Amino acid sequence: MNVGMVRDYLIDQARTEVNHEMDKRIDLTEIKAGAIVGGYQKIQQLLPYLLPTVDLKPGQEIHLKLEGDGRKVGKTKKQTMMSFCLLDQGKKVLEPDNRHVLSITLGGESY
C-alpha cells in the first residue's frame, strides 16, 4: 500500500472550497462604530452547523460559554476577538477546535 503525503495545494483547495460554501450560508456583517472596525457572525446562523456534532436529548437546553480577549498582532495593532463554545460537549470543550469565532474588531479591549 502506497501512503503518500497530502499535497499542500490539495489542502488549500479544500479549505478554499469550504470557505466559499460557508460564505454563502453564513453572513459576515461589518462593524463600523466610530473608531471600531471589524466583522461578526450571528450565533443563530452558526448553531445549526454545530448542534449535529453534539449528543443532545430531545428538549435538552444547550449551554454556551461566551469569551472575549484582546491581543497584540503587531507593534501598534491590536484586535479584540469574541468567541463561544458549547459546554454540552463534555471533555471536548477543552479542545481549541471547539472555540467558534463570533467577531473580530480592530482596537484594544477596554473595560
N, C-alpha and C positions, 0 to 999 in steps of 0.2 A: 504494500500500500504506500503510495507516494503522498506524503503530507508536506505541503509546501507552506511557506509563509504567505499570509494575505498581503496583497499588494496595496500600498498606500493609496493609490488612485481609486481603487475599488471602495476603500473605506470612505474617502472623500466624496465619491459619487453617491454612496448610500446615505451619507449624512446630508448631502445637498437635497436628495430626493425627500427624505423625511422632513427636513426643514421647510421645503416648498409645500409639502402636503399639510403640515401643521399651520403654516401661514394662511392657507386657505380656510382652515377650520377654526382657528383661534385668533381673534383680532388683537393686534398690538396697538394700544392707544397712546398718543403722545401726551406728555405733561408739559405745559408751559405756564408757569405761575410765578411771575416776577423773575427772580434770578434762578429759579429751579427749572431745569430742563431734564426730561427723561422719558420713560415709557412704562406702561403697565399692562397686565393682562387681567381679565376678570376671572375670579376664582370659580364662578358658576360655569365658565366655559372649560376650565381645566379639569374639574371634578369628574365629568363623565368618562374621561380617558384614564383617570387614576383609580376610580372605585372598582372596576373589574379586577384589579390586581389585589384587592383587599378581601379577606374572607369575612363577609358580613352576613348576619342573620336577618331575615325579613323584619322590617320595622326597627332595626337597631340604629341608634344615633351614631353619627361619626364625630370624632373629636379631632380638632385641628389645633396645631400649635403655630402661632404667628411669631416671626422673629425678624428683627431688623438690625443691621450693623453698618457702620461706616468703615471705609478703608481708603488707604492712600494708593493711587495707581500710577503715580509719577512724582516728580519733585514737588509740584504745586497742585496737581489734580487730585481731587477726592471724589468718591462715589458713595452713595448710600443704597443698600440693597435690602428689599423686603422679601422674605420667603416664608413658606409654610411647609409643614409635614403632617401626615395623617398619623395620629397616635395609635390608631387601631391596628397597627402592623406588627405588634409585638417587638421582638429584638431588631427587626429590620429597620425600625425607626432610627436607629443609631447610624445606619449607613448613609454616606454622603449622597448616594443616588436617590435617596428618598426625600431630599430637600428640593422644593419646587419654587422657582423664582416668580414673584408677583410683579415687582417693579425694580427698576434701577434708575437713579437720578444722579445728575452731576451735582457736586457740592457736598460738603461735610455734614455730619449729623449734628443736630442741635437739640438740646434738652429743654 
